[in-house]
């Protein structure tokens, strides 16, 4: 009956998606010859048929694109719909599920009614990133009083800089003169972006080893680095 309905619809230029109770049946109906499947009957009427019970995402995308009739179990259709609509994988192409036939509907609604599909699972040690996610959440949920505030809050570069500054500490180019900046780069105290690479509780000895000509420059840099070293930190990745 299902095969007959599919062929009639396809002869009118429509596409169909068949939801089976399991992947084994989907593969059987799409690939097998009689008496198990109806592949020869589809071919007789020029109807292309395939299934999406495969781990190969490219193969599934081709099936959706090329086949008039697509077989699959509920989880397979759920997976590809979510990957297409929410993850932008473009698996479905122009297919819009205009005709859907559910084989053994009682299996889907009763036996598997409480089943849930997960596209992702728990990642080991993910809890270590909790403080990072909280920091980002706080950053993007700050009060907004103007359009300028909005642009600053949702500026990806600014968010990235604030994260690096909290984790590693940073010196901005406008905080020191060019000579000091070059000395810090040469000694690998900072990188090109100003991220601090050498972490100390007190930078007095380290700065003195750089041998700046002016005591004022040396004192100012020690003060700046020590302030950064003792800053309040919100992100704790250890």
TACOR-V635685 format. One record per pair of residues at least 4 apart in sequence whose ideal C-beta (glycine too) atoms are under 6 Angstrom apart, sorted by the first residue. I is the first residue (numbers start at 1). J is the second residue. Records with the same first field share a line. If there is no record, write none. Layout:
I=J ; J
//
This chain:
2=101
3=38 ; 41
6=16 ; 69
7=45 ; 47
9=14 ; 16 ; 99
10=47 ; 68
14=99
15=68
16=69 ; 99
17=70 ; 97 ; 100
18=71 ; 101
19=74 ; 102
20=25 ; 26 ; 73 ; 103
21=104 ; 107
22=73
23=53 ; 73
26=51 ; 53 ; 71 ; 72 ; 73
27=31 ; 51 ; 53
28=32 ; 36 ; 37
29=37 ; 71
30=49 ; 50 ; 51 ; 71
32=36 ; 37
33=39 ; 40
42=47 ; 49
47=68
48=67 ; 68
49=67 ; 69
50=63 ; 67 ; 70
51=71 ; 72
52=60 ; 63 ; 72 ; 76
53=72 ; 76
54=59 ; 60
60=91
61=91
62=66
63=67 ; 70
64=92 ; 93 ; 95
65=93
72=76 ; 77
74=108
75=117
78=117
80=91
81=85
82=86 ; 119
83=87 ; 89 ; 91
84=89 ; 91 ; 92
102=108
105=109
106=110
107=111
108=112
109=113
128=237
129=133
131=235 ; 236
132=235
135=234 ; 235
139=159
142=153
144=149 ; 150
145=149
161=165
164=168 ; 195
165=170
166=233 ; 234 ; 235
167=235
168=195 ; 196
169=196 ; 228
170=194 ; 195
171=175 ; 190 ; 194
172=194
176=180 ; 181
183=210
184=189 ; 190
187=210
188=197
189=198
190=194 ; 196
191=195 ; 197
203=207 ; 222 ; 225 ; 226
204=222
207=218 ; 221 ; 222
212=217 ; 218
//
